[in-house]
Amino acid sequence: MHYVIGDVHGCFRELMQLLEKIEGSDDKARFIFVGDFVDRGPEVMKTLDWAMSHISKTGKYRSVMGNHEAMLIDWYQDFCRWYGNGRGTVPAPLPMYDFLERLIESDQDTPEDAERYIDFFRRMPLKITVRVPGRGRHHVTYDIVHAFTPPKGTPAKEKENYYLWDRDRSLAGNNENSHVVIHGHTPTTYEAQFDKQSVPGLITYRKNAVNIDGGCVYAPKHPAEPCMLCAICLETLEEIYPFTMEERMKEQMPEAAEDLQNAAARGLEKRHAAYLENTYRKEIQSRLREKRN
């Protein structure tokens, strides 16, 4: 089976828990990440080192590029120029987030140290397409990208912007063809303000589109929401999360009484079970050969 995993952002503990859960039940599992391994999270370098040790172009673990990786590629050029010409006279150019701080903490604050990470980012494609068996002789085509796919007729030089940055089209879904776009970039905690039926922090669905960025790294800012690291199986649309809802709400609401934690978990589970019956998800499932709740 193929599993796509959402934005990790340095949430190494959740990543290991999720991989263990999937690989424990499927020893032939293959994985695709939607990028954004870096920035914001508690264990960015640990996450990145794991990714560099495991992810390849054609292996068991693959990944598309996220906008945070793309930003660091751009930053690296300025950093190299500063290191060669301005070091000691002007402050170092800072990336938009905290990657340079993480490099300094790990004693890797020269261009030579950072280059191996940047080269890893550069090798990431913008899109990975996977076809899985559908009903009859048909198949279902998935386009795995970070943000969303560009609209038909987009000039080649503008496509990268859609793959890495688009938010507006993801809210509308893919209405141009039958491909199912699997993406991250926009946390479903944000998307929930437009979709009142969904559970913030879990997977959401649009027309031929699935958002798997549960905003795991934002969990401390959303204590009443699960904010999971999300995975979805392409052959079945099964959703996989690193924790049960009860486990997650105990983490999210540590000061609350146990009965309140459990009540919150039950309420979210009930709401999510209802959401899984949404039209968009059922339409994709109807095209697949295998089904699993």
C-alpha positions as CSV (number, residue, x, y, z in Angstrom):
1,M,0.0,0.0,0.0
2,H,1.0,3.6,-0.5
3,Y,0.7,6.1,2.3
4,V,1.0,9.9,2.1
5,I,2.1,11.8,5.2
6,G,1.4,15.5,5.9
7,D,3.7,18.4,6.9
8,V,6.0,17.2,9.7
9,H,7.7,20.4,10.7
10,G,10.1,18.9,13.1
11,C,7.5,16.7,15.0
12,F,9.9,13.8,15.1
13,R,8.1,11.9,18.0
14,E,4.8,12.0,16.1
15,L,6.5,10.9,12.9
16,M,8.1,7.8,14.5
17,Q,4.9,6.9,16.2
18,L,3.0,7.1,12.9
19,L,5.6,5.1,10.9
20,E,5.6,2.4,13.6
21,K,1.9,2.2,13.5
22,I,1.7,1.8,9.7
23,E,4.7,-0.4,9.2
24,G,3.5,-2.6,12.1
25,S,0.4,-3.6,10.1
26,D,1.8,-3.3,6.6
27,D,5.4,-4.6,6.1
28,K,5.3,-3.6,2.4
29,A,4.2,0.0,3.0
30,R,5.6,2.7,0.8
31,F,5.5,6.4,1.8
32,I,5.3,9.8,0.2
33,F,5.7,13.0,2.1
34,V,4.3,16.4,1.1
35,G,7.4,18.3,2.3
36,D,7.9,20.8,5.0
37,F,10.2,18.8,7.3
38,V,11.8,21.9,8.7
39,D,10.9,25.0,10.8
40,R,8.8,25.6,13.9
41,G,8.9,22.2,15.4
42,P,10.8,20.8,18.5
43,E,13.1,18.4,16.7
44,V,13.9,19.8,13.3
45,M,17.4,18.5,12.9
46,K,16.5,15.0,14.1
47,T,13.6,14.9,11.6
48,L,15.8,16.2,8.8
49,D,18.6,13.7,9.5
50,W,16.0,10.9,9.4
51,A,14.6,12.2,6.1
52,M,18.0,12.4,4.5
53,S,18.9,8.8,5.6
54,H,15.6,7.3,4.3
55,I,14.1,9.4,1.5
56,S,15.2,8.8,-2.1
57,K,13.9,9.3,-5.5
58,T,12.6,5.8,-6.1
59,G,12.8,4.0,-2.7
60,K,10.4,3.1,0.1
61,Y,10.3,6.7,1.3
62,R,9.8,9.6,-1.2
63,S,8.9,13.3,-0.8
64,V,7.9,16.3,-2.8
65,M,9.3,19.7,-2.0
66,G,7.6,22.0,0.5
67,N,7.6,25.8,0.5
68,H,9.8,25.8,3.6
69,E,12.5,23.8,1.8
70,A,12.2,26.1,-1.2
71,M,12.6,29.2,1.0
72,L,15.8,27.7,2.4
73,I,17.2,27.0,-1.0
74,D,16.8,30.7,-1.8
75,W,18.2,31.8,1.6
76,Y,21.3,29.6,1.2
77,Q,22.5,31.7,-1.8
78,D,22.5,34.8,0.4
79,F,24.1,33.0,3.2
80,C,27.0,31.8,1.0
81,R,27.5,35.3,-0.3
82,W,27.5,36.7,3.3
83,Y,29.9,34.0,4.5
84,G,32.4,34.8,1.7
85,N,32.2,38.6,1.7
86,G,30.4,40.1,4.7
87,R,31.1,37.8,7.6
88,G,32.2,39.8,10.6
89,T,31.1,43.1,9.2
90,V,27.3,42.7,8.9
91,P,24.8,40.3,10.5
92,A,24.1,37.0,8.8
93,P,21.1,36.9,6.5
94,L,18.3,35.1,8.4
95,P,15.9,32.6,6.9
96,M,12.3,33.4,7.4
97,Y,12.1,30.8,10.2
98,D,14.5,29.1,12.6
99,F,16.7,26.9,10.4
100,L,19.9,28.9,10.9
101,E,19.4,28.7,14.7
102,R,19.1,24.9,14.4
103,L,22.3,24.8,12.4
104,I,24.1,26.8,15.0
105,E,22.8,24.6,17.8
106,S,24.2,21.5,16.0
107,D,27.6,23.2,15.1
108,Q,26.8,23.2,11.4
109,D,26.8,26.9,10.7
110,T,29.1,27.1,7.7
111,P,28.0,26.9,4.0
112,E,29.8,23.5,3.7
113,D,27.8,22.2,6.7
114,A,24.5,23.4,5.3
115,E,25.1,22.4,1.7
116,R,24.2,18.7,2.2
117,Y,20.7,19.7,3.5
118,I,20.2,22.2,0.7
119,D,21.3,19.6,-1.9
120,F,18.7,17.2,-0.4
121,F,16.0,19.8,-0.8
122,R,17.0,20.5,-4.4
123,R,16.5,16.9,-5.3
124,M,12.9,16.9,-4.2
125,P,10.4,17.0,-7.1
126,L,7.4,19.3,-7.1
127,K,4.9,16.5,-7.9
128,I,4.7,12.7,-7.6
129,T,2.0,10.9,-9.4
130,V,0.8,7.5,-8.3
131,R,-1.8,5.3,-10.0
132,V,-3.6,2.6,-7.9
133,P,-6.1,0.0,-9.1
134,G,-9.7,1.2,-9.3
135,R,-12.9,-0.7,-10.1
136,G,-12.9,-2.8,-13.1
137,R,-10.1,-2.0,-15.5
138,H,-9.9,1.6,-14.3
139,H,-7.4,3.2,-12.0
140,V,-7.3,6.2,-9.7
141,T,-4.6,8.8,-10.4
142,Y,-3.2,10.7,-7.4
143,D,-1.1,13.8,-7.7
144,I,0.9,14.3,-4.5
145,V,2.1,17.9,-4.1
146,H,2.8,20.3,-1.3
147,A,0.2,23.1,-1.8
148,F,-1.9,22.4,-4.9
149,T,-1.7,21.7,-8.7
150,P,-1.6,24.6,-11.1
151,P,-4.7,25.3,-13.2
152,K,-4.7,24.2,-16.9
153,G,-2.8,26.5,-19.1
154,T,-0.5,27.9,-16.4
155,P,2.9,29.0,-18.0
156,A,5.7,26.7,-17.0
157,K,7.6,29.4,-15.1
158,E,4.5,30.0,-12.9
159,K,3.7,26.4,-12.0
160,E,6.2,26.2,-9.2
161,N,4.3,28.9,-7.3
162,Y,1.1,26.8,-7.3
163,Y,2.9,23.6,-6.3
164,L,4.5,25.3,-3.3
165,W,2.3,28.2,-2.2
166,D,-1.3,28.0,-3.4
167,R,-4.1,28.1,-0.9
168,D,-7.1,29.4,-2.7
169,R,-7.5,26.5,-5.2
170,S,-7.2,23.9,-2.5
171,L,-10.2,25.3,-0.8
172,A,-12.2,24.8,-4.0
173,G,-10.8,21.4,-4.9
174,N,-9.8,20.0,-8.2
175,N,-12.5,20.7,-10.7
176,E,-10.4,20.3,-13.9
177,N,-9.9,16.6,-14.2
178,S,-10.4,13.3,-12.3
179,H,-7.0,13.2,-10.6
180,V,-7.1,13.3,-6.8
181,V,-4.8,15.9,-5.4
182,I,-3.2,14.9,-2.1
183,H,-1.6,18.0,-0.5
184,G,-0.7,19.7,2.7
185,H,0.5,23.3,3.3
186,T,-2.7,24.7,4.7
187,P,-3.4,23.3,8.2
188,T,-6.9,21.9,8.5
189,T,-7.2,24.0,11.7
190,Y,-7.4,27.0,9.4
191,E,-9.5,25.2,6.7
192,A,-12.1,24.4,9.3
193,Q,-13.4,27.9,9.4
194,F,-14.6,27.3,5.8
195,D,-15.8,23.7,6.5
196,K,-17.8,23.6,9.6
197,Q,-18.4,19.8,9.4
198,S,-14.7,18.9,9.5
199,V,-12.6,18.3,12.6
200,P,-9.8,20.8,12.8
201,G,-6.5,19.0,12.9
202,L,-7.7,15.9,11.0
203,I,-7.8,15.1,7.3
204,T,-10.3,17.1,5.1
205,Y,-11.8,16.5,1.7
206,R,-12.8,18.7,-1.3
207,K,-13.8,17.8,-4.9
208,N,-11.0,15.4,-6.0
209,A,-8.7,16.8,-3.3
210,V,-7.5,15.7,0.2
211,N,-5.7,17.9,2.7
212,I,-3.5,15.9,5.0
213,D,-1.9,18.8,6.9
214,G,-3.4,18.4,10.4
215,G,-1.2,21.2,11.8
216,C,0.6,18.9,14.2
217,V,3.3,21.5,15.0
218,Y,0.5,24.0,16.1
219,A,-0.9,21.6,18.7
220,P,0.2,23.9,21.7
221,K,-1.8,26.8,20.1
222,H,-5.0,24.7,19.7
223,P,-5.6,22.8,23.0
224,A,-9.1,21.8,22.1
225,E,-8.2,20.3,18.8
226,P,-6.3,17.1,18.0
227,C,-3.8,18.6,15.6
228,M,-2.5,15.2,14.3
229,L,0.3,14.3,12.0
230,C,-1.8,12.7,9.3
231,A,-1.4,9.8,6.9
232,I,-3.8,8.5,4.3
233,C,-3.7,5.2,2.3
234,L,-4.1,5.7,-1.4
235,E,-5.6,2.3,-2.1
236,T,-8.3,2.6,0.6
237,L,-8.5,6.2,1.8
238,E,-8.0,4.8,5.3
239,E,-6.8,7.6,7.6
240,I,-4.0,6.8,10.0
241,Y,-2.9,9.0,13.0
242,P,-0.1,8.5,15.5
243,F,-2.4,8.5,18.5
244,T,-5.9,7.6,19.4
245,M,-8.2,10.6,20.1
246,E,-8.2,9.8,23.8
247,E,-4.4,9.8,23.9
248,R,-4.2,13.0,22.0
249,M,-6.7,14.9,24.1
250,K,-4.9,13.9,27.3
251,E,-1.8,15.5,25.8
252,Q,-3.8,18.6,24.6
253,M,-5.7,19.0,27.9
254,P,-3.2,18.0,30.6
255,E,-4.8,20.1,33.3
256,A,-8.4,18.9,32.6
257,A,-10.0,16.1,34.7
258,E,-9.9,12.7,33.0
259,D,-13.6,12.6,32.5
260,L,-13.4,15.9,30.6
261,Q,-10.5,14.7,28.5
262,N,-12.5,11.5,27.6
263,A,-15.7,13.5,26.9
264,A,-13.7,15.7,24.5
265,A,-12.3,12.7,22.7
266,R,-15.7,11.0,22.4
267,G,-17.2,14.2,21.0
268,L,-14.4,14.6,18.4
269,E,-14.6,10.9,17.4
270,K,-18.4,11.2,16.9
271,R,-18.0,14.3,14.8
272,H,-15.2,12.8,12.7
273,A,-17.2,9.6,12.1
274,A,-20.0,11.7,10.7
275,Y,-17.6,13.7,8.6
276,L,-16.1,10.6,7.0
277,E,-19.5,10.1,5.2
278,N,-19.0,13.4,3.3
279,T,-19.8,13.4,-0.4
280,Y,-16.2,14.1,-1.6
281,R,-14.6,11.2,0.3
282,K,-17.3,8.8,-0.7
283,E,-17.0,9.7,-4.4
284,I,-13.2,8.9,-4.3
285,Q,-13.8,5.7,-2.4
286,S,-16.4,4.6,-5.0
287,R,-13.7,4.6,-7.6
288,L,-11.3,2.5,-5.6
289,R,-11.0,-1.3,-5.8
290,E,-10.5,-1.7,-2.0
291,K,-12.4,-0.1,0.8
292,R,-11.6,0.2,4.4
293,N,-13.2,2.4,7.1
